[in-house]
Amino acid sequence: MVKDTKLYDLLGVAPSASEQDIKKGYRKQALKYHPDKPTGDTEKFKEISEAFDILSNADKRQVYDDYGIEAARGNAPAGGNPFSGGGGGGGGNPFASFGGGGHHTFSQADAFNIFSQMGGFGMGDDGGFSFSSGGMPGGGGGFSSFGGGSGGMPGGFSSYGGGTPRQRRPEPDTVSMPLAVSLDDLYKGGVKKMKLNRKGINGERETKVIEINLKPGWKAGTKINFTNEGDYQPECQARQTIQFVIEEKPNQLFERDGNNLILTVKLSLKESLLGFNKQITTMDGRKIPLSRSQPIQPNSQNTYPGLGMPISKLPGQFGDLIVNFKIDFPLSLTQDQKDAINQHFS
């Protein structure tokens, strides 16, 4: 029975897992937790790599199954070495064979070395290498010493802890560009085409047309990224990311306030006192009657739920249309107008 299952759990495999299962488990977990990934976790990545190092080596795996992780690392288990006093097998110490008699602490450099030797981000479903009886990639046992011997690590590393991680390729730049969009287009959605003049792989200038699918309800400041569409950057072996940032064009009738639309209706002093009959048109073309038969107060407003902007994160839902009334008060009055007001208003 296996003494401890932690290393198997790190790779997401059962203690009965085959070599192929262990390679696949390592590939999945290493790609997920690699420090360069958004889901990366440096310490978890190191633990996964050490688990793979032990479980992919038949001898180390057997020691781990029988005596636990410290034994597999080369440390004698608590209570002493069961083989040190002449017990069956001629007194050989299985815990000394992984480090030439000394203990090597597994490091981040070791983790990156394993990841690199297994193919890095380009490793295939089978882990990228076949395994020989020695357990590590390259055949012939892979590493002859765990911490300081002249081992046979493929790729020119003489010991498990002596290499350095492969230098990470720089990420391409992100170039932001303003994208002016009308309120009508932000209301209805649609496709907007942009022509880019960019630098090709050989430095030549070329043209690329990008189609931007506008989602109804998008707001000013919304960012739309197009990866690998800008100038080619040789040091990255990739193109820049083009990022469009939406800017809202002014509308003659409507003003946007979040998900709401504001429409200002101007009234003369006479209309504000005696009433009026008007008609307004919404963004989607509907006609709405607007009337009053009594005086209207300054700064009054009407609210029409569901006639504002579409809410991009809640398809089928809309903000409100708010109608503000602006009374056109006269800047001056004639004497006759003053007399009329004095006569009819107390």
C-alpha positions in Angstrom: 0.0 0.0 0.0 1.3 3.5 -0.9 2.5 5.4 2.2 1.6 8.9 0.9 -0.5 10.0 -2.1 0.4 13.8 -2.1 2.7 13.6 -5.2 0.1 11.6 -7.1 -2.5 14.2 -6.1 -0.4 17.1 -7.4 -0.3 15.5 -10.8 -4.0 14.5 -10.6 -3.4 10.8 -11.1 -4.0 7.6 -9.0 -1.1 5.7 -7.3 -1.6 3.0 -9.9 -1.0 5.5 -12.7 1.2 4.4 -15.7 4.2 6.3 -17.0 2.0 7.7 -19.7 -0.6 8.9 -17.1 2.1 10.6 -15.1 3.5 12.4 -18.2 0.0 13.6 -19.1 -0.7 14.7 -15.6 2.5 16.7 -15.4 1.8 18.3 -18.8 -1.7 19.4 -17.7 -0.7 20.8 -14.3 2.6 22.3 -15.4 1.0 24.3 -18.2 -1.7 25.5 -15.9 0.5 26.6 -13.0 3.6 27.8 -14.9 4.5 31.3 -13.6 4.1 32.8 -17.0 0.5 31.8 -17.2 -2.4 34.0 -15.8 -3.3 31.0 -13.6 0.4 30.6 -12.6 1.6 29.7 -9.1 5.4 29.6 -8.6 5.4 27.4 -5.5 2.7 25.0 -7.0 4.7 24.8 -10.2 7.8 23.7 -8.2 5.8 21.1 -6.3 4.4 19.7 -9.5 7.8 19.5 -11.1 9.3 17.7 -8.1 6.4 15.3 -8.0 7.1 14.5 -11.7 10.8 14.1 -11.1 10.1 11.5 -8.4 7.2 9.6 -9.9 8.7 9.4 -13.4 11.8 7.5 -12.0 11.0 3.9 -11.2 13.5 3.6 -8.4 12.5 6.9 -6.7 8.8 6.1 -7.1 9.2 2.8 -5.3 11.1 4.4 -2.4 8.3 7.1 -2.3 5.6 4.6 -2.3 7.3 2.6 0.5 8.8 5.3 2.7 7.4 8.7 1.7 8.7 11.9 0.1 11.7 12.5 2.4 13.1 9.1 1.6 12.6 9.8 -2.1 14.5 13.1 -1.7 17.5 11.1 -0.3 16.9 11.6 3.4 16.7 8.5 5.6 13.2 8.1 7.1 12.6 8.7 10.8 13.6 5.8 12.9 16.8 5.0 10.9 17.6 3.2 7.7 16.0 -0.2 7.6 18.8 -1.5 5.3 21.7 -0.1 7.3 22.2 -3.1 9.6 22.4 -6.1 7.4 18.7 -6.6 6.6 18.0 -8.4 3.4 19.6 -7.0 0.2 23.2 -6.8 1.5 22.9 -3.6 3.5 22.6 -1.2 0.5 21.1 2.2 1.3 18.4 3.1 -1.3 18.3 6.7 0.0 21.9 7.5 -0.9 21.7 6.7 -4.5 19.9 9.9 -5.6 22.6 12.3 -4.5 25.9 10.7 -4.2 25.5 10.5 -0.4 24.3 14.1 0.0 20.8 15.7 -0.1 19.8 18.2 -2.9 17.0 20.6 -2.2 14.7 20.8 -5.2 14.7 24.4 -6.5 12.8 26.6 -9.0 15.7 26.2 -11.4 15.2 22.4 -11.3 11.5 23.0 -12.0 12.2 25.2 -15.1 14.8 22.7 -16.3 12.3 19.9 -16.3 9.7 22.0 -18.0 12.2 23.1 -20.7 13.5 19.5 -21.3 9.9 18.2 -21.6 9.3 20.6 -24.5 8.1 23.8 -22.6 4.9 25.3 -23.8 5.2 23.3 -27.0 5.1 19.9 -25.4 2.6 17.4 -26.9 -0.1 15.4 -25.4 2.4 12.6 -24.6 4.6 15.0 -22.7 7.1 15.5 -25.5 9.6 12.7 -24.7 9.6 8.9 -24.4 10.9 7.4 -21.2 13.4 4.6 -20.8 13.9 2.4 -17.8 15.8 5.2 -16.1 12.7 7.3 -15.9 13.9 10.7 -17.2 13.8 12.0 -20.8 16.6 11.2 -23.2 17.1 7.5 -22.4 19.9 5.9 -20.4 18.6 7.2 -17.1 18.6 10.9 -17.9 20.3 12.3 -14.7 23.2 10.4 -13.3 23.4 12.7 -10.2 20.7 14.6 -8.4 22.9 17.4 -7.1 26.4 17.5 -8.4 27.7 14.6 -10.5 28.5 14.5 -14.2 25.0 13.4 -15.2 23.5 12.8 -18.6 20.8 15.4 -18.6 19.8 16.1 -22.3 20.3 19.6 -23.5 23.7 20.0 -21.9 22.9 20.3 -18.2 25.4 18.4 -16.1 23.3 18.2 -12.9 19.7 18.5 -11.9 20.2 21.8 -10.1 23.0 23.2 -12.2 21.1 24.6 -15.2 19.4 27.9 -15.7 15.8 28.4 -16.9 15.3 29.1 -20.6 15.0 32.9 -21.2 11.4 33.8 -21.7 10.6 35.5 -25.0 9.3 39.1 -24.5 5.6 39.7 -25.0 4.6 41.9 -28.0 3.6 45.5 -27.3 0.0 46.6 -27.1 -0.9 49.7 -29.1 -4.0 51.6 -28.2 -6.0 53.4 -30.8 -9.2 55.6 -30.3 -12.3 54.4 -32.1 -15.0 57.1 -32.5 -18.5 55.5 -32.6 -21.9 57.2 -32.9 -24.5 56.8 -30.2 -26.8 55.2 -32.8 -24.2 52.5 -33.5 -23.7 51.9 -29.8 -27.4 51.5 -29.5 -28.0 49.2 -32.5 -24.6 47.5 -32.7 -23.1 46.5 -36.0 -19.7 46.1 -37.8 -17.1 48.8 -38.1 -14.1 48.3 -40.4 -10.7 49.8 -39.8 -7.7 49.7 -42.2 -4.3 49.2 -40.6 -1.0 50.1 -42.2 1.5 47.8 -40.5 5.0 46.5 -40.7 5.5 42.9 -42.1 7.9 40.2 -41.1 10.6 41.5 -43.6 10.0 45.1 -42.7 7.8 45.9 -45.6 4.6 47.9 -45.3 1.3 46.1 -45.7 -2.4 46.8 -45.3 -4.9 44.9 -43.2 -8.6 45.5 -42.7 -10.0 44.6 -39.3 -13.7 44.2 -38.7 -14.9 45.2 -35.3 -18.2 43.8 -34.1 -19.9 46.4 -32.0 -22.0 45.0 -29.2 -25.2 47.0 -28.4 -24.8 49.0 -25.2 -21.0 49.2 -25.2 -19.8 52.4 -23.4 -17.0 54.9 -23.9 -13.8 53.4 -22.6 -14.6 49.8 -23.8 -11.5 48.1 -25.0 -11.4 45.6 -27.9 -8.1 43.7 -28.4 -6.9 42.1 -31.6 -3.8 40.0 -30.9 -1.0 39.5 -33.5 -2.5 42.2 -35.8 0.0 45.2 -35.5 3.6 45.7 -36.6 5.8 42.6 -36.5 8.3 42.6 -33.7 11.3 40.4 -34.5 12.4 40.2 -30.9 9.0 38.7 -29.9 8.5 36.7 -33.1 5.0 38.0 -33.1 2.9 41.0 -34.0 1.8 43.8 -31.7 -1.7 43.6 -30.1 -4.0 46.3 -31.5 -6.3 47.7 -28.8 -9.3 49.9 -29.9 -10.7 52.1 -27.2 -14.3 53.3 -27.8 -15.0 57.1 -27.8 -18.6 58.2 -28.1 -19.5 60.8 -30.6 -21.9 63.6 -29.4 -25.5 63.2 -30.5 -27.7 66.1 -31.5 -30.7 65.0 -29.4 -29.7 62.5 -26.8 -27.1 62.6 -24.0 -26.0 59.3 -22.4 -25.8 58.8 -18.7 -24.7 55.2 -18.1 -27.5 53.0 -19.4 -30.0 55.9 -19.5 -30.7 58.4 -22.3 -31.5 62.0 -21.5 -33.6 64.1 -23.9 -34.1 67.8 -23.3 -37.4 69.4 -24.5 -37.5 73.2 -24.6 -40.7 75.1 -23.7 -41.6 78.7 -24.1 -42.8 80.6 -21.1 -46.3 80.5 -22.6 -46.1 76.7 -23.0 -44.9 76.2 -19.5 -47.9 78.1 -18.2 -50.7 77.2 -20.5 -49.7 73.7 -21.6 -48.5 72.2 -24.8 -48.8 69.2 -27.2 -45.6 67.8 -28.6 -44.2 64.5 -29.9 -40.8 62.9 -29.3 -38.9 60.2 -31.2 -37.0 57.5 -29.3 -33.6 56.0 -30.3 -35.4 53.0 -31.9 -37.8 55.2 -33.9 -40.9 55.1 -31.7 -43.1 58.2 -31.5 -44.3 59.2 -28.1 -46.9 62.0 -27.4 -45.9 64.6 -24.9 -48.6 67.0 -23.6 -49.5 69.2 -20.6 -52.7 71.2 -19.8 -51.4 72.7 -16.6 -48.4 74.8 -15.7 -45.2 72.8 -15.5 -42.5 73.5 -12.9 -38.9 74.3 -13.8 -36.6 71.3 -13.8 -39.5 68.9 -14.2 -38.9 65.6 -16.0 -40.6 62.5 -17.2 -39.1 59.0 -17.0 -39.9 56.2 -19.5 -38.5 52.9 -18.3 -37.0 50.6 -20.8 -36.5 53.2 -23.5 -32.9 54.0 -22.8 -29.7 52.2 -23.9 -29.4 48.4 -24.2 -27.4 46.9 -21.3 -24.6 44.9 -22.9 -24.2 42.6 -19.9 -27.9 41.9 -19.7 -29.2 41.1 -23.2 -32.8 42.2 -23.7 -32.8 44.8 -20.9 -32.6 48.5 -21.4 -32.1 51.6 -19.3 -34.6 54.5 -19.0 -35.4 57.5 -21.2 -35.4 60.7 -19.1 -37.1 63.7 -20.6 -36.0 67.0 -19.1 -38.1 70.2 -19.6 -36.2 73.4 -20.1 -38.3 76.6 -19.9 -37.1 79.5 -22.1 -37.6 82.4 -19.7 -37.4 85.8 -21.4 -34.4 88.0 -20.7 -36.5 91.2 -20.7 -40.2 92.3 -20.7 -41.9 95.2 -22.4 -44.0 97.6 -20.3 -47.2 96.1 -21.8 -46.1 92.6 -20.8 -45.3 93.8 -17.3 -48.8 95.5 -17.1 -50.5 92.3 -18.2 -48.6 90.2 -15.6 -49.5 92.7 -12.9 -53.1 92.7 -14.0 -53.6 88.9 -14.0 -51.2 87.7 -11.3 -51.4 88.6 -7.7 
